[in-house]
Amino acid sequence: MTKQILVTAGNTWAPLDDVRVITNIFSGKTGLTIAYELARRGFKVTLILADCRLSLKPFRHKRLKILRAIDFASFYKTVRKEVKKEEYSSLIHCAAVSDFYLKKPKRGKISSKKKLKLSLSRTRKIVNKVKKWDPNIRLISFKLEATKSKRKLFKAALRSKALSGADFVVANTLPQKNKSRFFLVKSKAQFLRIIGRKALAKKLARIFRNEL
């Protein structure tokens, strides 16, 4: 039986008014690369895709189904709905999800003629909900930190892993010299250093092929 894998990618929006949003700089390429590689290797993949600044044409595949959910509220509902189906063996939660939002976005367009002060609230942490929605799903989460310190990066990744119950955490920092560097972390002593999105995607595909 073909394994079904759920992947998230892209950056979510948190609306300020009807034309402005808070978001982040990430393109969604890592999640798209992973989803496509898994589909290419025979897995049945559902990709929940938020905002994405790339053409989707190179990532299309007959075994890859794409669900669009761009703002945080719809993204949260879509992930919850799919996980609660209990149809997926694994979730790779790669999306760059909003950490803050405005509780009551302004109607229309906020005037730019005067200064603006906003009070933002923290969003619900999707990664920490996944195992509650489906205790049996294998969860691979992502943890990005701006620090260049490997020790601080691992500390943050392991803390996130403990809170979410993830089976693995992919820890990374901002790309350096256009190269993405990742650590696939299972524990403080068990980790693998990986260079490049394609290499990460291939490694995850091998893990699923061998262990699931």
HELIX and SHEET records of a PDB file:
HELIX    1   1 LYS A   29  ARG A   40  1                                  12    
HELIX    2   2 LYS A   57  PHE A   59  5                                   3    
HELIX    3   3 PHE A   72  LYS A   84  1                                  13    
HELIX    4   4 ILE A  126  ASN A  128  5                                   3    
HELIX    5   5 VAL A  130  TRP A  133  1                                   4    
HELIX    6   6 LYS A  150  SER A  164  1                                  15    
HELIX    7   7 ARG A  197  GLU A  211  1                                  15    
SHEET    1   A 8 LEU A  64  ARG A  68  0                                        
SHEET    2   A 8 LYS A  44  LEU A  49  1                                        
SHEET    3   A 8 GLN A   4  ALA A   9  1                                        
SHEET    4   A 8 SER A  90  HIS A  93  1                                        
SHEET    5   A 8 ARG A 138  LEU A 144  1                                        
SHEET    6   A 8 PHE A 168  ASN A 172  1                                        
SHEET    7   A 8 ARG A 181  VAL A 185 -1                                        
SHEET    8   A 8 PHE A 191  ILE A 195 -1                                        
SHEET    1   B 2 ALA A  14  PRO A  15  0                                        
SHEET    2   B 2 VAL A  21  ILE A  22 -1                                        
SHEET    1   C 2 PHE A 100  TYR A 101  0                                        
SHEET    2   C 2 SER A 121  ARG A 122 -1                                        
END                                                                             
